Each structure stands twice: as C-alpha cells, then as structure tokens.
C-alpha cells in the first residue's frame, strides 16, 4: 500500500517536472538553450565546491559577497550625491564588510532558515499537495461547464492559451484548485512555513557549524544533481527516460553524494586541537 502511494506521488512529481521541461523547451530562446550546458558546468563546479568546502569557507564567502555589495552601493551613492565614486565604493565595501563579518551568525541563521523551511514545505507538499496533480490535469482537459444545462466547449484560441500557460500561471491555477479541494492546506502551509523559518533561524544562530554543514551540503547536492541531469539530458537525450524508469537508482546516487558531502565537510571543518586549545585559553 505504501509503495503504491509512493509510486503515485513519484508520477505526480514527474508530471510537474515534465510541465516545466516542456515550457522551457517551447518558450526559452535558442540562445538560452545553447547556454544551458555552460550554465550547468558552472553549477556543477559551484555545487562540488559547496559540497566539499562550503562550511569551511562560508565566512570568507559571505564577507566577500557583502564587500562587493558594499562597493557597488557605495559607488552608486557617490554618483547620486556628487562625491568621488571610488572613495565611496571603498568606504562602503569596508563598512558593509565589517558588518557582515561581525553578523556572520545572523546570515548563517537566515540561510539555514531558508533551507530548513524548503525541506519542511517540500515534504508537506509531497504528502498533501502533489497527489492532486493528476486530478488537476484531468480537470483541465475537460470542457468548461458554464451551467448544468449549457456546456461551453473551449475555442481553439482558448485551448492554445491553456497549453501555453507559464509555470507561474499553472502553479497559481493548481494552488487555487488544491485550496478548493482541501481548505486547510493553505493554513497549514503558512503555519509550517512560519515555524520552519523561525526554527531554522534559531538553529543556524545557535549551532553555526552544523547548520553550515547541513545547508551547504544540501544546496551543493541540489546544484550538482541539477547540473548533472542537464548535462546528461542535453548530451544523451535517452538518459531522461532512463532516469524516469529508475527513480530508485537516482535516489541512491543523490543520497550517496549527500552523505559523502556531510562526512567530508564534518572532517574538513573540524577545528584542530591547537585551535581548540587556543580558543579555550
């Protein structure tokens, strides 16, 4: 019984992914499709870097990002106020960089909150929302009913507009359909999102190292998985069907990569005995 429900849920997820894939193939510019492979390579390198050294270099990375942001904001401030843009950029980079370095725990908490809430909402959606996909798709294929007597058959233009829906339009219509079928889904989603965000923020601030390891490993795994899937489907089109036929094998591979990342980052981010002794002293 449980395996059957799991199989149905996997089919619904495949429907969502197929909807997004078809939209990208049909509507994305040719140049964007050509840039998919270079972008996938960048994501692959970034994902591997996050999965191995994300926790260890997190403070340097966050501080560097804010330094760049401070420089850009400082330069714009100087241009608008009539001051020397270079001096303003240097001052902005220094001030924002110091603030980011000293508030490192806060930014780790924000990142952990986003990752943790995404996991919680993803699990909730898998159990309570995804099963409605097939019913929504079937309902969208039925003729529109204006009244119990009069049936309005969609015109060709309406049918084409229905097929050309953007992912945002599809998601909005699907969410409206789900809330009509299950009125408490929206309330539970908001409640879970709020609790998950606050919990993730708290854990990120209190347990910085473990929050960094978990968050960077998860994000890195997602980047690597997405990049690898893009590269394989673009270079070997048959691999897409192979992934659909063997979801368990794909899950084992992704899970193995995640566990490896967690182990590596735990070992690499561990403080040396001398550093621990200095911190105690």
N, C-alpha and C positions, 0 to 999 in steps of 0.2 A: 504494500500500500504506500509506504513512504517513498520507495524507489519510483513508483508510478507518479506520485505528486512531484517528485524531484525532476522526473523526465518532462512532465508538462511544463514546469517552471523554466527549465532549460529551453524548451521550444519557444516559450514566450520571450525570453531574453534574445534568442536568435532572431525572432521577428523584429524586435526593436533595433538590433544591430543591423539587420538587413534593410530596415527602413532608412536608417542613417546612411548606410553604404550606397543605396540606390540614389538617395538625394545628392550625395557628393558626386557620384559618377555622372548624374544627369545635369547638374546645375553648376558644378565647380568649373572655373575657367581652365582652359587647356594648360596654361602656364602654371596654374596651381597644382594640377595633377602631375605635371612634369617635375615640380619642386617637391613632390611627396617623398621621393627617395632621399634627396639631400636632407630634408627636414627629419626624416626617420633616422638617418645616420647621426644627426645632431642629438636627437632624443635618445638614441642608443648610447652614445658616449656619455651624455649627461646622466642617464639612468644608471649606467655602470659606476660612474663617479659617485653619485649619491649613495648607491648601494654599498660601496666599499669605504668611502672616506667622508660621507655626508655628516655623520655625527662629529667626527674629529675636526673637520674644517668648518663647522657650522658658524662658529663665532666670527671667524675671519670672513666667511662668505656674506653673512648678514651685515657686518660692519662695512665691508667693501661696497655692497649694494647701496647702503644708505649714504655712504660717502659720495658715490656717483650721483645719487638723487639730490643730495645737498648741493653738489656742484652745479647741477642743471637748474635747480630752483634759485640758487644764488646768482647765476648768470642772468636768468630772466628778471630777477628782482633788480639787478643793476641796470639792465636795459630799460625797464619801465621807469625807474626812478632817476635815470640820468647819471648813475655812478659808473665807475670803471667795472665792466662785467667780469674781468679776470680776477680782480681783487675780491669782488662779491662772491664769485664762484669758489675761490679758495677758502674764504671765511665760512660760507655755507657748508662746504664739504667738511671742514674741521668741526664746526658746531654740531651738525647732524650726525657726523661720525662718532663724536664723543657721546652724544645722547644714545645712539644705537648701541654702542659698546656697553654703556652702563645699564641700559634697559634690556639686555640680552635675554634675561629670563622671561620678560613680558612677551617678546616676539616668539620665543620658543613656545610659550603657552598659547599664543594666537595660532601658530602653525599646528600645534597638537590639537587644539580645539577644532580646527577645520578638518583635519584628518580623521579624528575620532568621530565627529558628527557625520562625516561622509560614510564611515563604516557602519554606524548605527542606522542611518537612514537607508543605506544600501541594503542592509539586512532586513529592515522593516519593509522596504519596497519589494524585495524578493519574495517575502512571505504574504504580504497583504495587497500589493498593487499589481505586480507582474501577472498574476493569474487572470486579470481582467483583459489582458491584451487581445487574446483570441476572440473574446466576446465583442470587444470594441471593433476589431477588424471585420467581423462578420456583420455587425450592425451597420458599419459604414458602407458595406456593399449592398445593403438592402435599399429598395426605393423609399424615398421620403414619404411619410404619411401625414397629410395635412389634416384629415378628419377621418372619422370611422367609415365614411362613405366614399369620399373622394381621395383617390390615390394620385399623387403628383410624381411622375417619372422625371428624374433629372435630365436636363437638356445636355447635349454634348459639351457645351461650354462649362456647365456645372460639373459634369463628370471629369473634364480635364482639369478644372480648378481643384477638384477634390484630389486628383492624382498628383498635382503639382504643389501640394502643401509643403511648407517649410517645416523642418523639425520643430521649430517653436510652435507653429500653428497646430501641428499634430499633437505635441505634448499638451498644449492648452485644451484642445478638444478631448484628449484622452483623460486629463485630470478632471475636467467637468463631468465626463461620463462616470469616472470612478466615484466622485463625491456624490453623484446622484444615486449610485447603487449602494454605497456604504457611507452614510452621513458622518460617521465618527472618524473616518480616515484622516480628514483634514485636521481635526482637533488633535488626534494622536500624533500626527506628523509634526505639528507645531510644538507640542509638548516634548516630544522626543528630541527635536532639534534644539530646543532651549536647554534641556537638561544635559544633552550631549556636549553642547558648546561650553557650558559652564564647567562640566566635569573635565573635559579636555583641557580647558584653560587652567584649571586648578592643578591637574596632574602635570602639565607642562611646566608650571612655575615651581612646583614642589620637587618633582623628580625630573630634573632637566636632562640628565644623561640618558635615562631610559626612554623618556619622551622623544629625544632626538633620534635615538637608535630605531625605535619603532616607526616614527614618522618618516624618516629618510629612507628606511628600508622599504616601506610600503609605497612611497612615491616613486622611488627608484625602480621597484619591481613593475609598477604600472607603466612607467616610461619605457622600460626595456621590453615588456610584453607588447605594448602598442607598436613600438618601432620594429620589433622582430616580425610581428604579424603583417605590418605594412610592407616591409621588405620582401617577405615571402610571397604575399599575395600579388605584389607587383611584378616580381621576377618569376614566380612559379604560380600561375593562376589556379592550378589544380589543388594547391595546398589549402585554399579556403574551404573546399568541400571536405578535404581530409580533416581539417580542424572540426568541422561540424559533425563528422562521423565519429570522431574520437575525443569528445569533450573531457572524458576522464583522464586521458593521457596528457592533454593540455593542462588540466588542473594539477596533475602531479608535477609537471615541469615547472609551472609557475610557483607552486608551493615549495618545491625544492630550491628554486632560486631565492625565494623569500627567506627560507630558513638559513640558507648559506649566508645571505646578507646579514641577517641578525647575528649569526655566530661571528662572522668576520668583524663586524662593527663593535660587537661586545669586546672582542680581543684587542682591536686596534685603539679603541677609545679608553681602555683601562689605564689608569694612572700607574706610573712606575712607583716602586717602593720608596725611592728617594724623594719623589714629588709628594707622595702622601706624607712622608716624614716631615718635609718642609712645611706642608700645609698645617699639620698638627702643631708643629713648633710655632 
